[in-house]
Amino acid sequence: MRKRGLAIEQIRDLLKDSDDVEYQEFLIHKQSYMLIYIPSIVDMEVIHKQIAYVLVQEALSDDKDQDLVSKLNNGSLFPLPNNQIQDPPEAVNALVEGKAILCAEHFNQLYLFDLVKYQKRAVSESQNELVVIGPQEAFIEDINSNLSLLRHKIKHPAFKTIRYEVGKYTKTIVYMVYIEGLCKPEVVAEVDKGIAEISIDGALGISYLSEQMKKGNHTPFPQFQYTERPDSVAASLLEGRVGILQDGTPSALLVPVTLFSLLQSSEDYYQSYMSASWIRIVRIFFAIISLILPSLYVAITTFQSEMIPSDLLLTIAAARENIPFSALTEALIMELTFEGLREAGTRIPKPVGQTVSIIGAIVIGQAAVQAGIVSAPMVIVVSVTGIASYIIPHFELGLAMRLLRFPLLIIGGTTGLIGVFILTFIIFGHLVSLKTFGAPYMQPLAPIVLQDWKDVFFRVPSPGMTKRSSSFTNRNIRRQPKK
Amino acid sequence: MRRFRFILFLLPIVFLTGCWSKVEIDEQTFVFGMYVDQGKEPGTVEVTLGSPLPNRLSSGQQAGSNGGGGKSFSMTTKNALTVPDALRLIEAELTRRLNFGHTKMIVVGHTYAQAGIHDLLDWLDREPSFHSNAFIITAPGSAKDISQLVPLYEQMPGEVLRKMVMQRSLFTTRVKDALISTTIGEGFATDLLSFNTIQDTGQNEDSKWVGVQGGALYEGDKLKGQLMIEQSRALAWAIGNLGRQVYSITWNGDKSRASVLFHTLKAKKDVKMTADGPLFEISLDATGDLIYKRDPQNLKDLEINPLVVKLLKAKIEKDMHGAIRETQKVEADVLQFGMNLDWKYPKEWEKLKKHWSSYYKNDLKYQVHIDLNVKNTNNQT
């Protein structure tokens, strides 16, 4: 008897100062049962209808022959799956994860009911990766809903979901998802090892995982692709990539990553191949623009002014007349202002969001030029660059470009085109030598895989893409029969 | 090792460039036109530089509209022994550094050209920022006078001249052509300007206006002779790069006349070895439309077309022969037959090289083939 009391006492003790834990006692045939749960994270309706009600019915019934515990054990009492455990600390851990414990007091038996129901929002439209044509739904914070969205798209037993728990305190559920037979087993093994090795207090966003997994690899370029679109994840899995979903965050990670996969939008595959190809070329062009335009402008106007067509030179010269700063200073002022405005625009609460755009438009667009502090062509250059960095479909890559723009700008303003070229080459060399999860970052450009060019700078119509991208997979290459 | 390689990459930045080579746009004067004359004292040179004044083109306004009032360009003249000396004197007076990266037009004064432009060409050859595809033309008198022309459509005189040359209505001789010709000791031809005054609309005083009156023939680096406009046209055609041209002819005792606009003009030069020395062949090829016709005889189209072609051929051939005769007179191998020969029959060239000028003048054998295609004889809208 002492031991029985100990189990319940131990639980109470472990849950001391947790006032939101509910202890519901039942007296059935003179035996006491205790139902323990946290009302905010369990499904109360199920508690009431499927557990409490059943127990009350049992208490009211005259059938005293059959022992309640044996009914519990053979699963004929509750319509819910339950499992039996012995260890009170384990039970407490389960409790805080949203399970209900039924404690049969005169037996040292604890029954666990998985009734977890967290607060979650409904599946909504994608906010950050917009498409015009194509699926609109996006992941939410609840991992089961996210898995459901994925399973809705891929209905095949080869679709594998490996479950992990990350975080000592948060016990966040993480799933690695992939399609067996499409992806490289090395990648799966590496991701598996990477997630398993993570030992942190908590993982609140998916970047907690990605940062832990890319230990010692310093590069401004993203090595993981973030997406909030189930269709992007599904398409990537079909290409042989591996996805990582985490509970509590609406974004998923995709590995491996190549530069060109970050320049693709899911819209590319929903639009006609001609317009998609054109848009893709425009996008690559603007990605380059967003990196080097300000530095090129500064370098050419201060070092290589012979390169500018005469008429354009006159226009620029006329605009630069009476500007007190050097072109480099001017560019830095404008770029910094722009970065500041952009950051303010992102963080500002929506109701006052207008303020930033008004001030930004007035400060950058009008006043700075009229006051003669910066020249009009510089404003154009900075604005074009600003727009260009938003054309990159993956925000992380845009961030890398924004960051690298500044060293380029400074070297362009101090050493001219030669400096810009050399630094660009260093960046290119870095990109070429970069590998994420065994995939070269610049494939299929370096190393050259001509077969894959069908889906890089342009997109050939779907019947033409008979093979999977070699960047991500090396087996089961054919994705449709040869015609 | 990695770090070492990284430094190796950055090394050229230190050696090839640096902040010290930085010049802001508003610290430079961009020379758009250069006008070279003989100086007042013999043996000297007078250089005039035309450059835009960006502060007169205030920003926000279209370039060229006289923003701050007054001319939007400046002309600076200096006399000195050599071209670089003159430039140094000019630069000493300016607040900004001279930049020749945008010089597109060089006008050479008549007397200076006759004395030889070797000095100028040598400087152009050595100045690294100078673009050798700048045009070179010859003024009828002093080049400085040309710089006084009133740019009605363009921003500054240099631009007017450049756009005129770029119409390809006659020679489009560039500095590099002149450099090549003088180096191999042959000749070249440039536009020869004409200079007159017209009534400027909106202004009371007469304005100076510049046109093209023909060609200037250089032998080596010296101006030796002139060509009339018709002959210049034929010669420019043979050199290549001639733009649209209108040719008119008359027949039936000046009662009937027709004009043809040739829009594609091509030329080919070749040399063949014959028993009595090299035979040079010039093939002129053009396609054009009949744009004007007056014919009291009311000939049929089928009759007019061959007639027009025949008359045009005769006219062009006559111009061509006249032009080559002129160049022979001054021993200026403008068509660079010598180079053709050197390219195709180097041994023969070795023999003729020493007395090429006299050979060109006296013994040159050449043929002119003309192929004309006149279309749309009955085009009426």
Interface residues (C-beta under 8 A of the other chain):
Chain A: T301 T302 F303 S305 E306 S310 D311 L313 L314 T315 I316 A317 A318 A319 R320 E321 N322 I323 S326 A327 S375 A376 I411 G413 T414 T415 G416 I418 G419 I422 F425 I426 G429
Chain B: F6 F9 L10 P12 I13 L16 T17 G18 C19 S21 K22 V23 E24 I25 D26 Q28 F30 F32 P52 P54 N55 L57 S58 S59 G60 Q61 A63 G67 N99 G101 H102 K104 S129 H131 Q155 E159
